[in-house]
Amino acid sequence: MGDCCCKNSVPDVFTYAPSSATQSVNSPYENRQRTPKVDPNLVDQLVLEMLTVAASRVDTDEESPVSLVKLHLIADKEEGWIQMITSMVNVIPIENPFGPTAISILLDACPLPSRETVIKVTELFGLSSERAKQGEINVRVDRNICIVLGSLAEKLVGPNSIAMLTEKTLDYLFTFLVDHREPCLCLFALIALEKFAHTMENKIVIKDKLEKYGENPLLCLEKFADSDDNIWRQVGFCASWSLDNLFVIEGRKLSYEVVDMKDINAILNCQDVSEYLQISPNGLEARCDSYSFESVRCTFQVDDGCWYYEATVVTPGVMQIGWATKNSHFLSDEGFGIGDDLYSISYDGCRELVWYNARPTSITAVKPWAPGDVLGCLIDLATKEIIFSMNGQRLPTYNEIFEATKYGFFAAASFMAYQQCKFNFGKEPFKYAPEDRIFATFNDFGQLTDEQKKVIPRRLYLERLRHSSVKEDSCTLCYDDTACCVLEPCGHRGFCSVCTSMLRDCPMCRGEILNIRREAI
């Protein structure tokens, strides 16, 4: 992972300065070494400060941090925007779990670039197959380039995304995909290709290139889905998801058709999940590669007794994992997840916080979680206790949530971008089972039909919806589940439990929802 010192190779650290009257003619890169209007060291400092902002920002209503405001002003001009991108690529460290999040925050907050500016950036990076194959590569720089490319492709769906995916850019990403030199680069190159595929023209180009190989590279990569190496495991997850949802191979069975679901009686509920969360074929692993805060509940509801499950951390970034009722809202675009309302509570091991009602409580007894760490989640409805543990080390007991709700709990989790976690609802032996009380597991008491066990690709789910008939008692919002909920105090009805869990105001009268009452069906 050393720096490349070859004179003829692409430099590890990029520099950019706006146009000036005098230009060097020695090389394309020397042409860019002009006097900048903004001190590059200042831009680097502001970008690094965003890592601290991403780690400490816990209130979505807070005013924008000073560093973000300054970067916004710098990026308002083309030259400044390119400077900011260059700085992100150069200085954001690979070991910092907030690095990818900081890149997403900056690109989301700053002005959108023009087509010409986007092309300038890709040219500045010198993307090509040769660059990706060079003897020594700077993993930090190339990882950040892949994240920037993917984030821009996600934000600039359409003509600008097409302009970015030049033949050289495509070759650059595919080289990391095929050569397997660095799992981190393979992962983020694959994610970038997924995001480029949000534009149909790009999707066709990428699929055509995949088909030119003797064996589709993704078929090889999906075999890593059960790897003990946490980065390769992510690669396998993303490859499998891409083959099922984006780059479908004719004749290949979809993952849900071949996965062994025997003895699995509780899974993450693919009918009770926000739009962009990805769920594994066995329903026990989830991942988010979207900038929004994606959430999911499991299929098993807890009304009494004592229950326990475990979540194994695959990525060390921001996830909020814990318990939620159907009244808990999934407000992905607003940054609200599990633990951000009265009806859910969660632990965030990255920032070492317990969340309830959008208020964080700092936890200092344990270190920030790392890949392979195990979060234990226990709820005891008899004693009204919720207890989290990290690798068996018990955290303080929480009971405030029982003032708002006393039953109807589900295991639930929310994920920031590029995060992944594996759940054990009792099918496998627990690593750190509680020893001070008797508890039950979802898998021992849960019941799922063969149809409910199928985690079908979203594209097929939407296709089924288009061809399905609507029953008279269907929910008036999604037309999928049965209408079984009454909103109080207004009394309006006609909504299913999934839709009402995402509502804060009545869609009929705009009145505040204080309670949701279920009717007998």
HURAWO-V623713 format. One record per backbone hydrogen bond with DSSP energy under -1.0 kcal/mol. CO is the residue of the C=O (numbers start at 1). NH is the residue of the N-H. E is the energy in kcal/mol with one decimal. If there is no record, write none. Layout:
((CO;NH;E) (CO;NH;E))
//
This chain:
((27;31;-1.8) (29;32;-1.1) (30;33;-1.4) (32;34;-2.1) (39;43;-1.8) (40;44;-2.6) (41;45;-2.2) (42;46;-2.4) (43;47;-2.4) (44;48;-2.4) (45;49;-1.9) (46;50;-1.1) (48;51;-1.1) (49;53;-1.9) (50;54;-2.7) (51;55;-1.5) (52;56;-2.2) (53;57;-2.4) (59;62;-1.5) (65;69;-2.1) (66;70;-2.6) (67;71;-2.2) (68;72;-2.2) (69;73;-2.0) (70;74;-2.3) (71;75;-2.9) (74;77;-1.1) (77;81;-2.6) (78;82;-2.3) (79;83;-2.0) (80;84;-2.4) (81;85;-2.3) (82;86;-2.7) (83;87;-2.4) (84;88;-2.5) (85;89;-2.1) (86;90;-1.9) (87;91;-2.8) (88;92;-1.3) (96;99;-1.8) (98;102;-2.8) (99;103;-2.0) (100;104;-2.0) (101;105;-2.7) (102;106;-2.4) (103;107;-2.4) (104;108;-1.9) (105;109;-2.1) (106;110;-2.0) (114;118;-2.1) (115;119;-2.1) (116;120;-2.0) (117;121;-2.0) (118;122;-2.0) (119;123;-2.1) (120;124;-2.5) (121;125;-2.0) (122;127;-1.2) (128;132;-1.7) (129;133;-1.4) (138;142;-2.5) (139;143;-2.6) (140;144;-2.2) (141;145;-2.2) (142;146;-2.2) (143;147;-2.2) (144;148;-2.6) (145;149;-2.8) (146;150;-2.4) (147;151;-2.7) (148;152;-2.5) (149;153;-2.4) (150;154;-2.0) (151;155;-1.8) (152;156;-2.6) (156;161;-1.3) (158;162;-2.0) (159;163;-2.3) (160;164;-1.6) (161;165;-1.7) (164;166;-2.3) (166;170;-2.5) (167;171;-2.4) (168;172;-2.4) (169;173;-2.1) (170;174;-2.6) (171;175;-2.1) (172;176;-1.2) (173;177;-1.5) (174;178;-2.3) (175;179;-2.6) (182;186;-2.3) (183;187;-2.4) (184;188;-2.1) (185;189;-2.0) (186;190;-1.8) (187;191;-2.2) (188;192;-2.0) (189;193;-2.1) (190;194;-2.1) (191;195;-2.0) (192;196;-2.3) (193;197;-1.7) (195;198;-1.3) (196;199;-1.8) (199;203;-2.3) (200;204;-2.2) (201;205;-1.8) (202;206;-2.9) (203;207;-2.4) (204;208;-2.4) (205;209;-1.9) (206;210;-2.3) (207;211;-1.9) (210;213;-1.1) (216;219;-1.5) (217;221;-1.9) (218;222;-2.3) (221;224;-2.0) (222;225;-1.5) (224;227;-2.3) (229;233;-2.4) (230;234;-1.3) (231;235;-2.0) (232;236;-2.6) (233;237;-2.2) (234;238;-2.7) (235;239;-2.6) (236;240;-2.4) (237;241;-2.4) (238;242;-2.4) (239;243;-2.3) (240;244;-1.6) (241;245;-2.1) (242;246;-2.5) (242;247;-2.4) (249;252;-1.8) (254;257;-1.6) (255;258;-1.2) (255;259;-1.8) (261;264;-1.8) (267;299;-2.1) (269;272;-1.7) (272;297;-1.7) (274;277;-1.1) (278;287;-2.6) (280;283;-1.9) (283;268;-3.3) (284;423;-3.6) (285;280;-3.0) (286;421;-2.1) (287;278;-3.2) (288;418;-1.5) (288;419;-1.4) (294;415;-3.0) (295;274;-2.6) (296;413;-2.1) (297;269;-2.6) (302;408;-1.0) (302;409;-2.5) (305;381;-2.9) (306;440;-2.7) (307;379;-2.5) (309;377;-2.7) (310;424;-3.0) (311;375;-3.0) (312;422;-2.5) (313;372;-3.7) (318;416;-2.2) (320;414;-2.0) (321;347;-2.5) (322;412;-2.0) (323;345;-2.5) (324;410;-2.4) (325;328;-1.4) (331;336;-2.1) (332;293;-1.6) (332;335;-1.6) (337;340;-1.9) (339;358;-2.1) (341;357;-1.8) (343;325;-2.1) (345;323;-2.5) (346;355;-2.9) (347;321;-2.1) (348;353;-2.2) (349;369;-1.5) (352;363;-2.6) (353;348;-3.3) (354;361;-2.3) (355;346;-2.1) (356;359;-1.9) (359;356;-1.8) (361;354;-2.4) (370;373;-2.5) (373;313;-2.9) (374;391;-3.1) (375;311;-2.4) (376;389;-1.9) (377;309;-1.8) (378;387;-2.3) (379;307;-2.8) (380;385;-2.1) (385;380;-3.0) (386;398;-2.4) (387;378;-2.4) (388;395;-3.1) (389;376;-3.0) (390;393;-2.3) (393;390;-2.4) (398;386;-2.0) (399;402;-1.3) (400;403;-1.8) (401;404;-1.5) (401;405;-1.7) (409;302;-3.1) (410;324;-2.4) (411;298;-2.2) (412;322;-3.0) (413;296;-2.0) (414;320;-2.1) (415;294;-1.8) (419;288;-2.3) (420;314;-1.6) (420;315;-1.5) (421;286;-2.3) (422;312;-3.3) (424;310;-2.1) (425;443;-2.3) (440;308;-1.5) (441;445;-1.0) (442;446;-2.7) (449;453;-1.4) (451;454;-1.2) (454;456;-1.1) (457;461;-2.0) (458;462;-2.7) (459;463;-1.6) (460;464;-2.4) (461;465;-1.8) (462;466;-1.9) (463;467;-1.2) (471;474;-1.6) (473;483;-3.2) (475;479;-1.5) (481;475;-2.5) (484;519;-3.4) (486;517;-2.8) (487;491;-2.9) (488;514;-2.5) (488;515;-1.7) (492;487;-3.0) (494;476;-3.0) (495;484;-1.7) (495;485;-2.0) (496;500;-2.3) (497;501;-1.5) (499;502;-1.5) (500;503;-1.3) (504;513;-2.0) (506;510;-2.1) (511;506;-2.9) (515;488;-2.7) (517;486;-3.0))
//
